[in-house]
Each structure stands twice: as structure tokens, then as C-alpha cells.
Amino acid sequence: MLLLLLLGMSLIRRAVWVSETLLPSLYNASTVAFGVCLFILLPLCIFRKTLGFAGACCLGTAPHLVLSSYVPLPDRGRYLDMAA
């Protein structure tokens, strides 16, 4: 029973670490990837010769965009201001 409790606490601490360190950089990378897909690759889909390349690149960035948009970034100052 104690082992399960320690395992749960370890998972929560790691989740907090991931949300504090990795998510801001994932958010920045997903913003760049979305901009590239929208403004560069999407217009390439108009032409038949570049359709396969643009489609493959957009599908390649899709998991990254989903991963970074799944968990919202914490806004630390906002919650403190509301409580005061």
C-alpha cells in the first residue's frame, strides 16, 4: 500500500516538472509549426506537384500540435491577482 502511495506521489511530481519545464518550449515550437503549416505548406497544396510533400509535412507535425495543445499553459500571475 505504501509503495502505491509513493508511486502516485512520484507521478504527480513528474507531471508538475513536465508542465513547468517542457510545455513552454512545446508551446513555442507548436506555434512555429502551425505558422509554417498555415502560411507555407497549405498554399503548396494548391499545386499538384507539391501536394504530396505539403500533405506529408502537415501530417508529420500533427502529433506535435495535438500534444502541445492538449494541456494549457499555467498563467501564474492571473490566479494570484484574482485571489487578492
N, C-alpha and C positions, 0 to 999 in steps of 0.2 A: 504494500500500500504506500509506503514511504517512497519507494522507487518511482511509482507512478506520479506522485506529487512532485518529486524532484524533476522528473522528465517534463511535466507540464510547465513548471516554472522556467526550465531551460528553454523550452519552445517559445514562451512568451517573451523572454529576454532577447532571444534571437530575432523575433518578429519586430520588436522595438528597434533593435540595431539596424535591421534591414530598412525599416521605414525612415530612420534618421539619416542613414548614410547612402544607401543605394537609390532610393526613389527620387531624390532631387536630380541626380545625374541621368536617370532613366527618363525623367520628365523632359529635361533639356534635349536629350537625344531623340525622343519621340516627336518633339516639336520640329526639329530639323528634318526628320524623316517624313513627317506629314507634309511639310512645306515642299520637299523635293518631289513627293508623290503628286501633290496637287498642282504645282506650277511647272514641273519639268516632265514627269512621266505621263501624266494624264493627257496633255496635248500631244505627246508622241503616239498615243493610241489612235489618233485620227488617221495616221498613215499606215498602210497595210504592212510595209516592210519593218516598221519598228513596233508593231502591235505586240508581237510575242515577247520582245525584250522588255517593253514597258510593263506588260502584264505580269511577267515573271518577277520583275523588281518590286512591283507593288505587292504581290503575294509574299515575297520574301520579307518585306517589312511589316506585314500584317500582324504576326505574333508579337513583335516588339511593341507595336502600337496598342494592342489589346492588353498586354502585360502592364504597360505603364499607365494606362487609363483606368485600370481596374481599381486601384487603391488611390484615393485622393491624397494630395499632399496636405500635411497639417499646417494650419495657419496659427502659429503660436500666440502672436500678439492679439489677435482678434478675440480669443476666448478670455484672455486676461482683462481686456478692456470692457467686455460685457459684464464681467463679474464685479467690477469696481463700481 
